């Protein structure tokens, strides 16, 4: 079973870069990339994740929240 990972950042360019960098891990990890904390919270209501990688400094809601 693949690890489920959620990547959260308010910078879409950074998310796209991460997605390209981690392309080789697709067979090992089930990765979801979301733009911003509100979208992350909505995604987490629908899906459980094993790992969350988040930007700690985002407007409105920070990564720790």
N, C-alpha and C positions, 0 to 999 in steps of 0.2 A: 504494500500500500504506500502510495506517495505521500510525502509530507505536504500539507496545505499551508501555503505562505501568502500573506497579504502584505503588499508594499503600498505605503501611503505617503504622498507628498503633494504639496500644492503647486509644484513646478512640473508641468507636463513634459518639458524637455528632459529633465532629470529622470522622470519615470520612463520615458522612451529609451534613454541611454541605458538604464538598468535592464530594461526588457531585452535590448540587444545584447548586452554583456552576459546575461544569464540564459540566453537561448540554448546553450549547450546543456543546461541542467533540466530542460523540459521533461526528459525521460525519468528524472529522479524526483522532481518537485512539481506540484500542482500550484502554479503561481497566478495570483490575481493582482493587478495593478490598478489603483484608484487615485483619482485626482481630488485630494482634499479630505478633511476629517468628516464632513457630513456624509459624503459618499461612502467613506469607510464604515461609519456607524450603520448606515442602511445596509451595506453588504454583509456586515457581521450579524445583523438580525436574521439573515437568510442562510448563512453558511458559517460553520465553525472552522477556525483556523488553528494550526499547531504553532505557527510563528507569525508575529506581526513585526514588520520593519517599518518604522515611521520617522518622519521628520519631526524633531522635537519643537521646532519653532514655526508654527503655522498660524495664520490669522484666525480669530474667533475661538478655536479649540486647539490646544497644543497637543503634541504627541503623547504626553503622559496621561492626559485626560482620556 
